[in-house]
C-alpha cells in the first residue's frame, strides 16, 4: 500500500510542475484555438464602434483611434470576416486551448505588451496618421491572422504584409511553443523547427532578398536566418552575418512549401532542409537537405525570439502556417535546484519509511 506523502513535498511538487496562472503564448497554426482571432470567429471588444476591432493608438484615448482594417473594409472592419487585427495590438497567441493553452478569449491590450512586438514598419507605419489611416487602403502594413480557404491545415494563416515601408516584427518564444519546456532551459538542446510558407507572386520580377526570418538567442545573437527572394527562391544566412545565400529551391505561390531548421545550442551548429511546391505540377517537391552541423561561429545561449524582416514592397501575401517545434533532449535543471531538492526529499522519505517498517517488524 502507498503511504501518504508529506504535505510539504506535495506542495513543492505543485510549485514545480503545476505552475498555476502561467500565461502561455503560441505560434502553432494561427487558429482560434492557438490564440489568433479573425472577425468571422469573434470580435475583439473595443470602445469605438461596438463589436468593431478598432484600437486607441498606444492604448491611450488621448491619441485617438487608429484603423486596423482590411482591404475593401476601410475605414472599419464591419462586415469583414477574414482579416484579423495586427498581432501586436491584442493578446495574440496567449489564449485558446491548443497545446495546453489557458483558454480565454481575444482581448485588446496595450500595443507591444504581448508576446508579439512591432519593432519597425507594419502597424507602426499605419499608426502615423491616427486616427486616420494614411497608407494604401488596398495594400496593407501589418502582421495578422487571416481566414484563408486554402490554409495548409485549419482555416487560418499568418499573413505578413509590408506595402509602404520595411517591416520588422518579433515574437518571443514561450513554453507553449516548446511543449512545456521553458525557453530558459534550451541553452544545451537541439531544436527542430518545421513550418510552411506560401509566398507572393506580386514581386516575382524582383530577384533580390525580400523576406527573412531569424532565430535569436537570449543574448540577441542571430543563430540562423531563412527567407526568400522576390521570385521566391529559398535563402539562408548562418550566424547573422555575411550575404544571403540563395538556393535552387523555388517555393511556388500556388501551394505550401516546407522549411525545416535544426539548431543545436550545445554544439553551436545549425542545419537546414526544405521542399518547394511546384506550380507546374501542383505537387510538393522532394525534401532537400542543404546542410547539417554547420558551425554558427560563436557560443549560443537560450532560444529567445523569432523575428520577421520584410522589404517594403511585399504587399500582396506572405502566408505562414503550421509551426512545429521539438526540443531534445528534454532539459533538466542543474543539481541543487528545487527539483533535486524534491527528489532528495522523496528518497529520504522512502528510506525513513523503510526503517520504520523494519523497526516495526522487529518489535
N, C-alpha and C positions, 0 to 999 in steps of 0.2 A: 504494500500500500504506500502511496506517495504521502510524504509528510508536508505540512503547510510551511511555505517559505516565510521568513520573517518579513513583516510589513515594510521594513526599511529597504530590503532588497527588491521587493515588488515595486516600490515607489521609484527606486533608482532605475529599474528596468523600463518603467513607463517614461521616465525622463529621457532615457537614451533612445528608445525605439518608438515611442508613441508620438512625441513632439507635437502635442495638440496646438492648434492655432497657426500652424505654418501656412504661409502664402506661397503656393507653387505657381510657377509660370511654365509656359509650354509653347513649342512650335507645332509639332505634330502635323496634322493635315489641314489646319486652319479652318476646322469646322466649328460649329457652335459648341460642341462638346469639348473642343480643345481650347475654347475661350476666345473665339473670333466671331464677331457679330456682323450680319448684314441685315438691312431693314426687313427683308422678307421673312426673317426668323423672329425678329423682335426689334423694338425701338429702344434707343438709349434716351432716357428721360433728360430733358434739359428745360431751361426756363424761358426759351424763346417762343417757338411755336409748339403747343402741346403735342408731344409724341414725335417731334422732329429732331433730327440729330444735328443741331447747331450748338456751338460752344462759345463761351467767352474766351477771347484771346488771353492766354496765360491764366485762364480760370479766374480772371479778375473782371467783375462787371464794369469797372471804370474804363476798361479798354474797348468795350463794345463787343459785338458779336462778329464771328468770322465764319465763313461758309466752309463746310466740309462735304461739299455736294458733288454729284457725279455729272458726267456729260449728259446733256438732254434734260437735266433736272434743275438747272440753275434758275433761280437763286436759292432753292431749298430742296430738301430730299423728299418732300411729299410725293408719293406716287412711285418713287424709285425703290425697287425691291432688291437690287443686286449689289450696289456699291456701298461698302461699309465705310465707317469713319476712319481717319488716319489712326494707325495703331499707337501713336504716341499721345493721343488725346483721351483714351479710355483704358480700362484695365485689360487690355488685350492679352490673351494667354493666361490670365490669372483667375478665370472662372471655368465652369464646365467640369464634367466628371471623368473624362477620358484619362487613362493612365494615373488614376488615383487623385484626380483633381478635387478641389474643395467644393464644387458645386457653385451655387450663387448665380449671379447674372451680370450682364454688362453694365458698367457704371461710368459716368463722367468723372474724371479725376483731373487734378492739376496737370497741365501739359508737362510731358517728360518726367513725371513722377512714378511711372510704372517701370516695367522691365524693358520697354521699347523707348528709345530716345531719338528724336530728330536732331542731328548734330549740324547739318548744313543743308540748305535747299529744302525740297519737299514741302511740307506744310508750313515751314518757316517762311518760304517764299510766298505762299498763298496768304499768310497772315499779314504781310506788309501793309496791305491796304485796308485792313479790318476797320469797320465791319463789312466793307465792300470787297469783293474779290476782284483783283486787278489782273489776274493771269488769263490764260487761254481757257475759255469756258468749255471747249470741246476736247482739249487735251489737258491733262492734269499733272500736278506735282504732289505725290504722296505715296505712302505705302499703306495698303489697306486690304482687308479680306474682300473677295469678290465672288458672288454667286455665279457659277460657271457650269453649264450643262456638260462640258467635256473635261471636267476635273478628272485627274487620274483616278482618284477614289473619292467617294462622297459627292458633295455638291458645291464645295467652296475651294478657292485657291488664294494664295497671296499674290497681289499684283503690285509691282514696283514701277512707278511712273516718274519720269524726270523730263518734262517737256521744255521748261523755260530756263532751267539752270541746273548745274551739277547737284546731285543729291548724295547725302551721307547719313546713314541711319545705323544705330547699334542696338543689338538685342543681348541682354545679359542672361547667360545660361543659368539654369536653376535645377534643383533636384528632380523636378518632374520630367525634365528633358532626359536626365540620366537614370531614370527608373529608380529614384530614391537615393542615389549616391550624390552627396554634396560636391559641387564643383571644387571646393577647397581640398577635397581628398583625391584629386585627379593628377597630382604632381608626379606620380610614378605609375602611370597607367597607359594602356593602349585604348584609344578611342577610335571606333569605326563609325563614320557618318555616311549615310546614303540619303540622297534627296533627288527630286525630279524637277526638271525645268522645261518650259516651253517658251522660247524667245519670240521676238517680233520680226516680221519681215519688213516693217516700216523703214528700217535703217539698213537694208541689205546692201545699199550702194556704198556703205562705209566699211572699209576693211580694217580700220583701227580698233583699238580696245574701247569698249563702251560700258561694260558692266563687270564688276569684281565683287567677290565675297571673301572676306578674310576671317580666319580663326585666330583670335588673340588670347594671350595668357593673362594672368593677374598682374603681371608687370607691364602690360601694354605692348608686349612684343608680338609681332605678327609671325605666326608659325608657318602658315600656309595660306595661299590665296588661289582661288579658281575664278574663272569668268569666261567671257567670250567677246568676240569681235562683233562689229555691226552686221557682218554677213554670217554670224553665228558659228564660228569656229572656236572650239574649246581652247582656253588659255590657262596657264598656271604660272605661279611665281612662288618660289620657296624662300622662306625667311624674310619676306617683306622687303627685299631689295633687288636691284637689277631690273632688266627689261622683262616684260611679259613674254612667255614662251608660247607660241601658237602651235597647236597640234593639227593633225589632219582630220580630226573628228568633227564633223559638221552636225549640229543639232537642229534638225528640221523644225519648222514653225507650225506644222500641222499635227504634231503629236508630242509625246513626252520622252525626253532624253534623261538618262540616269547618270549621276556623278557620285562616285564613292571615294571618300578620303580615309586614310589611316594616319593617325597622329600618335606617336609613341613618346610620351613625356618622360619616360625613364631612359630610353636610348637616344632621345632628341633626334628622331627621324620621322619622315613622313612618306606616304605613298599615295598614289592616285590611279584610279581606273575609271572608265566611262564607257557608255554605249549611246550612240546617237540615233535619233529617229530619222528614218529615210523618207523624205516627202515623195520620192518617186515610187517606192514600193509600199508605202504606208505601213512599214514594219520597223521595229526596233532592231538596230544592227547588233553585231556581236560585242560583247564586253571586251575592251582592250585594256590590258594592264600597262600603263605608261611608265611607271617606276615604283619601286618599293624600297624602304630602308634608306632613303636619301637623307643625308645629314642636313639639319637646318643651320648648323654653324654656331650654335650657342645653347646654353642650358635653358630648357623650357621650364616654366612654372606651371601652376594650376591653370586649367582651361577656364576662360572667363567670359568672352564675348564673341558674337558673330556679327560682322559689320558688312553692310552693303554700300558700295560706292558706284554711282551711275553717272555717265556723261549726260549733259543737258541737251539731249536730242532724242532720248528714248521715250516717246510719248504715246505709244500705241498699246503695247502689252509686254510685260515680262512676268510670266506666271511661274510660281513655285508651289510644290506640293509634296506631301509625304516625307517629312524629315524623320529619319530613324537613327537613333544613337545606341551604341552599346559600349560599355566600359568594362575592360578586363585587364588583369584580374581584379576582382572586387576589392577596392582599397579597404585596409583595416587600420584603425588608429594605432599609433605608436604605443609601446609598453609604457605604463604609468598613467595612461588616460583613464577616464571614468569607466570605459568598457573593461579594461584589465582589472580595475578595482572590483567591478561587478563579478567578473569571472573568479577572481581570487576569493571573493566573499562566498560565492557558491561552493567552491572547493572546500573552504574552511567549514562551511555549514555541513557539507556532506561528511567530512571527517569527524566533526563533533557528533553528528547523528550516529555514525558507525561506532564511535567509542561508547555512547550511551547504550546502544543495543548490546554491545559486548559486555559492558558492566552489568546490565540487567540480566543477561544470561548466566553470569557468574554468581548472582545473588541466590 
